């Protein structure tokens, strides 16, 4: 676990993260991240990854609908 610190930078508050953590994330100055609080934990996702989620969801929906009959037959076969 790494230690982060909040600092005032040019009149704003900033969360300062250790370089090793940023290196592990592949983060560079100017990169954008979506940040959310989930179950009392700060979750940070690179913006480019977040932008892919709707496309992936659409692909999975299409795949499910395309193969829905197969999935239903498999589920009924287990009875």
DSSP file (Angstrom, degrees, kcal/mol; ACC not computed):
  #  RESIDUE AA STRUCTURE BP1 BP2  ACC     N-H-->O    O-->H-N    N-H-->O    O-->H-N    TCO  KAPPA ALPHA  PHI   PSI    X-CA   Y-CA   Z-CA
    1    1 A X              0   0    0      0, 0.0     2,-0.3     0, 0.0     0, 0.0   0.000 360.0 360.0 360.0 141.4    0.0    0.0    0.0
    2    2 A X        -     0   0    0     16,-0.0     2,-0.5    18,-0.0    15,-0.0  -0.736 360.0-120.8-107.5 154.7    1.3    3.5   -0.9
    3    3 A X        -     0   0    0     -2,-0.3     2,-0.3     2,-0.0    15,-0.2  -0.825  28.0-172.1 -96.0 128.4    0.9    6.7    1.0
    4    4 A X        -     0   0    0     -2,-0.5     2,-0.4    13,-0.1    13,-0.2  -0.845   5.2-156.6-115.7 156.7   -0.8    9.6   -0.7
    5    5 A X  E     -A   16   0A   0     11,-1.8    11,-3.8    -2,-0.3     2,-0.5  -0.980  13.5-131.8-135.6 145.1   -1.0   13.2    0.5
    6    6 A X  E     +A   15   0A   0     -2,-0.4     2,-0.3     9,-0.2     9,-0.2  -0.835  34.2 172.6 -95.4 132.9   -3.4   16.1   -0.1
    7    7 A X  E     -A   14   0A   0      7,-2.6     7,-3.0    -2,-0.5     2,-0.6  -0.928  36.1-111.9-136.2 159.1   -1.7   19.4   -0.9
    8    8 A X  E     -A   13   0A   0     -2,-0.3     2,-0.5     5,-0.2     5,-0.2  -0.846  36.0-179.6 -93.6 123.4   -2.8   22.8   -2.0
    9    9 A X  E >   -A   12   0A   0      3,-3.4     3,-1.9    -2,-0.6    -2,-0.0  -0.971  68.0 -24.7-128.8 115.8   -1.5   23.6   -5.5
   10   10 A X  T 3  S-     0   0    0     -2,-0.5    -1,-0.1     1,-0.3     3,-0.1   0.878 127.8 -47.3  49.6  45.6   -2.3   26.9   -7.1
   11   11 A X  T 3  S+     0   0    0      1,-0.3     2,-0.3     0, 0.0    -1,-0.3   0.453 123.1  97.0  80.8   1.6   -5.3   27.4   -5.0
   12   12 A X  E <  S-A    9   0A   0     -3,-1.9    -3,-3.4     2,-0.0     2,-0.4  -0.825  75.9-114.4-117.5 159.2   -6.7   23.9   -5.6
   13   13 A X  E     -A    8   0A   0     -2,-0.3     2,-0.4    -5,-0.2    -5,-0.2  -0.770  34.9-171.2 -90.3 139.7   -6.5   20.8   -3.5
   14   14 A X  E     -A    7   0A   0     -7,-3.0    -7,-2.6    -2,-0.4     2,-0.8  -0.987  23.6-134.3-133.0 140.8   -4.5   17.9   -5.2
   15   15 A X  E     -A    6   0A   0     -2,-0.4     2,-0.6    -9,-0.2    -9,-0.2  -0.859  25.5-149.3 -93.2 113.6   -4.1   14.3   -4.2
   16   16 A X  E     -A    5   0A   0    -11,-3.8   -11,-1.8    -2,-0.8     2,-0.3  -0.753  14.0-165.7 -90.3 120.7   -0.4   13.6   -4.6
   17   17 A X        -     0   0    0     -2,-0.6   -13,-0.1   -13,-0.2     5,-0.0  -0.801  27.4-100.0-107.3 147.0    0.3   10.0   -5.5
   18   18 A X     >  -     0   0    0     -2,-0.3     4,-2.0   -15,-0.2     3,-0.5  -0.333  27.5-124.0 -64.4 145.0    3.7    8.2   -5.4
   19   19 A X  H  > S+     0   0    0      1,-0.2     4,-2.8     2,-0.2     5,-0.2   0.860 109.8  59.4 -57.9 -38.1    5.6    8.0   -8.6
   20   20 A X  H  > S+     0   0    0      1,-0.2     4,-2.0     2,-0.2    -1,-0.2   0.891 106.4  47.5 -60.9 -38.9    5.8    4.2   -8.3
   21   21 A X  H  > S+     0   0    0     -3,-0.5     4,-1.8     2,-0.2    -1,-0.2   0.914 112.2  49.1 -67.6 -42.8    2.0    3.9   -8.3
   22   22 A X  H  X>S+     0   0    0     -4,-2.0     5,-2.6     1,-0.2     4,-1.0   0.886 110.1  51.8 -64.1 -38.5    1.7    6.2  -11.3
   23   23 A X  H  <5S+     0   0    0     -4,-2.8     3,-0.5     1,-0.2    -1,-0.2   0.910 108.0  51.7 -62.5 -41.9    4.3    4.2  -13.1
   24   24 A X  H  <5S+     0   0    0     -4,-2.0    -1,-0.2     1,-0.2    -2,-0.2   0.860 111.8  46.9 -63.5 -35.5    2.3    1.0  -12.4
   25   25 A X  H  <5S-     0   0    0     -4,-1.8    -1,-0.2    -5,-0.1    -2,-0.2   0.654 109.5-125.0 -76.9 -16.7   -0.8    2.7  -13.8
   26   26 A X  T  <5 +     0   0    0     -4,-1.0     2,-0.2    -3,-0.5    -3,-0.2   0.774  55.0 162.3  73.5  26.2    1.1    3.9  -16.8
   27   27 A X      < -     0   0    0     -5,-2.6     2,-0.3    -6,-0.2    -1,-0.2  -0.557  18.4-173.4 -85.6 142.7   -0.1    7.4  -15.9
   28   28 A X    >   -     0   0    0     -2,-0.2     3,-2.3    -3,-0.1     2,-0.0  -0.884  40.8 -75.2-128.7 161.8    1.5   10.5  -17.3
   29   29 A X  T 3  S+     0   0    0     -2,-0.3     3,-0.1     1,-0.3    -1,-0.0  -0.346 120.6  24.0 -56.3 129.9    1.1   14.2  -16.7
   30   30 A X  T 3  S+     0   0    0      1,-0.3    -1,-0.3    -2,-0.0    -3,-0.0   0.218  86.8 135.8  96.6 -13.7   -2.1   15.4  -18.3
   31   31 A X    <   -     0   0    0     -3,-2.3     2,-0.4     1,-0.1    -1,-0.3  -0.339  48.7-133.5 -63.5 149.1   -3.8   11.9  -18.3
   32   32 A X        -     0   0    0     -3,-0.1    15,-2.6     2,-0.0     2,-0.3  -0.872  21.9-173.2-109.9 142.3   -7.5   12.0  -17.3
   33   33 A X  E     -B   46   0B   0     -2,-0.4     2,-0.5    13,-0.3    13,-0.2  -0.970  23.2-131.8-131.4 145.0   -9.0    9.6  -14.8
   34   34 A X  E     -B   45   0B   0     11,-2.9    11,-2.7    -2,-0.3     2,-0.4  -0.848  28.9-162.8 -90.7 133.3  -12.6    8.9  -13.6
   35   35 A X  E     +B   44   0B   0     -2,-0.5     2,-0.3     9,-0.2     9,-0.2  -0.967  13.7 168.9-123.3 134.3  -12.7    8.8   -9.9
   36   36 A X  E     -B   43   0B   0      7,-2.5     7,-3.5    -2,-0.4     2,-0.7  -0.963  34.7-123.3-140.8 156.4  -15.5    7.3   -7.8
   37   37 A X  E     +B   42   0B   0     -2,-0.3     2,-0.5     5,-0.2     5,-0.2  -0.915  34.7 175.2-100.8 116.4  -16.1    6.3   -4.2
   38   38 A X  E >   -B   41   0B   0      3,-3.0     3,-1.1    -2,-0.7    -2,-0.0  -0.976  68.6 -19.3-128.0 118.3  -17.2    2.6   -4.1
   39   39 A X  T 3  S-     0   0    0     -2,-0.5    -1,-0.1     1,-0.3     3,-0.1   0.913 127.2 -52.3  51.8  48.0  -17.7    0.9   -0.8
   40   40 A X  T 3  S+     0   0    0      1,-0.2     2,-0.4    -3,-0.1    -1,-0.3   0.704 118.3 111.8  63.6  22.8  -15.7    3.5    1.1
   41   41 A X  E <  S-B   38   0B   0     -3,-1.1    -3,-3.0     2,-0.0     2,-0.6  -0.979  70.3-123.8-126.0 139.8  -12.8    3.1   -1.3
   42   42 A X  E     -B   37   0B   0     -2,-0.4     2,-0.5    -5,-0.2    -5,-0.2  -0.721  29.4-164.2 -81.5 121.2  -11.5    5.6   -3.9
   43   43 A X  E     -B   36   0B   0     -7,-3.5    -7,-2.5    -2,-0.6     2,-0.5  -0.932   3.9-167.8-113.3 128.9  -11.5    3.9   -7.3
   44   44 A X  E     -B   35   0B   0     -2,-0.5     2,-0.4    -9,-0.2    -9,-0.2  -0.966   5.4-178.2-122.3 123.8   -9.6    5.4  -10.2
   45   45 A X  E     -B   34   0B   0    -11,-2.7   -11,-2.9    -2,-0.5     2,-0.1  -0.973  33.7-110.7-124.0 135.2  -10.0    4.3  -13.8
   46   46 A X  E >>  -B   33   0B   0     -2,-0.4     4,-1.9   -13,-0.2     3,-0.9  -0.388  28.5-125.7 -61.8 137.0   -8.1    5.7  -16.8
   47   47 A X  H 3> S+     0   0    0    -15,-2.6     4,-2.3     1,-0.3     5,-0.2   0.857 108.5  57.3 -55.1 -40.8  -10.4    7.7  -19.0
   48   48 A X  H 3> S+     0   0    0    -16,-0.3     4,-0.6     1,-0.2    -1,-0.3   0.855 107.9  48.4 -62.9 -33.2   -9.6    5.7  -22.1
   49   49 A X  H X> S+     0   0    0     -3,-0.9     3,-0.7     2,-0.2     4,-0.7   0.896 110.2  50.9 -71.1 -40.4  -10.6    2.5  -20.3
   50   50 A X  H >X S+     0   0    0     -4,-1.9     3,-0.9     1,-0.2     4,-0.5   0.867 104.2  58.2 -65.0 -36.9  -13.9    4.0  -19.1
   51   51 A X  H 3< S+     0   0    0     -4,-2.3     4,-0.4     1,-0.2    -1,-0.2   0.730 102.4  55.5 -66.8 -21.4  -14.7    5.2  -22.6
   52   52 A X  H <X S+     0   0    0     -3,-0.7     4,-2.4    -4,-0.6    -1,-0.2   0.691  85.9  82.6 -83.2 -19.5  -14.6    1.6  -23.9
   53   53 A X  H <X S+     0   0    0     -3,-0.9     4,-2.8    -4,-0.7     5,-0.2   0.903  89.3  48.9 -57.2 -48.3  -17.1    0.2  -21.4
   54   54 A X  H  X S+     0   0    0     -4,-0.5     4,-2.2     1,-0.2    -1,-0.2   0.892 112.4  49.9 -61.1 -36.2  -20.3    1.2  -23.4
   55   55 A X  H  > S+     0   0    0     -4,-0.4     4,-2.2    -3,-0.2    -1,-0.2   0.919 111.9  47.4 -65.6 -42.6  -18.8   -0.4  -26.5
   56   56 A X  H  X S+     0   0    0     -4,-2.4     4,-2.5     2,-0.2    -2,-0.2   0.915 111.2  51.6 -64.7 -42.8  -18.0   -3.6  -24.7
   57   57 A X  H  X S+     0   0    0     -4,-2.8     4,-2.5    -5,-0.2    -1,-0.2   0.905 109.7  50.0 -59.4 -42.3  -21.5   -3.6  -23.1
   58   58 A X  H  X S+     0   0    0     -4,-2.2     4,-2.5     2,-0.2    -1,-0.2   0.906 110.4  49.8 -64.7 -41.6  -23.0   -3.2  -26.6
   59   59 A X  H  X S+     0   0    0     -4,-2.2     4,-2.5     2,-0.2    -2,-0.2   0.924 112.2  47.6 -62.1 -44.6  -20.9   -6.1  -28.0
   60   60 A X  H  X S+     0   0    0     -4,-2.5     4,-2.6     2,-0.2    -2,-0.2   0.891 111.0  51.2 -65.5 -39.4  -21.9   -8.3  -25.1
   61   61 A X  H  X S+     0   0    0     -4,-2.5     4,-2.6     2,-0.2     5,-0.2   0.935 111.5  47.6 -61.4 -46.0  -25.6   -7.4  -25.5
   62   62 A X  H  X S+     0   0    0     -4,-2.5     4,-2.4     1,-0.2    -2,-0.2   0.921 112.5  49.4 -60.4 -44.2  -25.5   -8.2  -29.2
   63   63 A X  H  X S+     0   0    0     -4,-2.5     4,-1.8     2,-0.2    -1,-0.2   0.911 110.9  49.7 -62.5 -43.5  -23.7  -11.5  -28.5
   64   64 A X  H  < S+     0   0    0     -4,-2.6     4,-0.5     1,-0.2    -2,-0.2   0.942 113.0  45.6 -61.1 -47.7  -26.3  -12.5  -25.9
   65   65 A X  H >< S+     0   0    0     -4,-2.6     3,-0.6     1,-0.2     4,-0.3   0.875 111.7  52.9 -65.3 -36.0  -29.2  -11.7  -28.2
   66   66 A X  H 3< S+     0   0    0     -4,-2.4    -1,-0.2    -5,-0.2    -2,-0.2   0.852 122.7  29.3 -65.4 -34.5  -27.6  -13.6  -31.1
   67   67 A X  T 3X S+     0   0    0     -4,-1.8     4,-2.3    -5,-0.2     3,-0.3   0.170  84.0 115.2-112.7  16.5  -27.1  -16.7  -28.9
   68   68 A X  H <> S+     0   0    0     -3,-0.6     4,-2.6    -4,-0.5     5,-0.2   0.882  75.4  53.7 -56.9 -42.5  -30.0  -16.3  -26.6
   69   69 A X  H  > S+     0   0    0     -4,-0.3     4,-2.2     1,-0.2    -1,-0.2   0.889 109.5  49.0 -61.5 -39.2  -31.7  -19.5  -27.8
   70   70 A X  H  > S+     0   0    0     -3,-0.3     4,-2.4     2,-0.2    -1,-0.2   0.923 111.2  49.3 -65.2 -44.7  -28.5  -21.5  -27.2
   71   71 A X  H  X S+     0   0    0     -4,-2.3     4,-2.2     1,-0.2    -2,-0.2   0.904 111.7  48.9 -62.6 -41.4  -28.2  -20.2  -23.7
   72   72 A X  H  X S+     0   0    0     -4,-2.6     4,-2.4     2,-0.2    -1,-0.2   0.914 110.7  50.4 -65.2 -41.7  -31.8  -20.9  -22.9
   73   73 A X  H  X S+     0   0    0     -4,-2.2     4,-1.8     1,-0.2    -2,-0.2   0.894 110.8  49.5 -63.5 -40.2  -31.5  -24.5  -24.2
   74   74 A X  H  X S+     0   0    0     -4,-2.4     4,-0.7     2,-0.2    -1,-0.2   0.907 111.1  49.4 -64.0 -41.5  -28.4  -25.0  -22.1
   75   75 A X  H >< S+     0   0    0     -4,-2.2     3,-0.6     1,-0.2    -2,-0.2   0.890 112.6  47.2 -66.4 -39.0  -30.2  -23.7  -19.0
   76   76 A X  H >< S+     0   0    0     -4,-2.4     3,-1.5     1,-0.2    -1,-0.2   0.811 103.1  63.5 -72.2 -29.7  -33.2  -26.0  -19.6
   77   77 A X  H 3< S+     0   0    0     -4,-1.8    -1,-0.2     1,-0.3    -2,-0.2   0.713  92.3  64.9 -66.8 -20.1  -30.9  -29.0  -20.2
   78   78 A X  T <<        0   0    0     -4,-0.7    -1,-0.3    -3,-0.6    -2,-0.2   0.566 360.0 360.0 -79.9  -8.2  -29.7  -28.8  -16.7
   79   79 A X    <         0   0    0     -3,-1.5    -1,-0.2    -4,-0.2    -2,-0.1   0.490 360.0 360.0 -71.4 360.0  -33.1  -29.6  -15.3
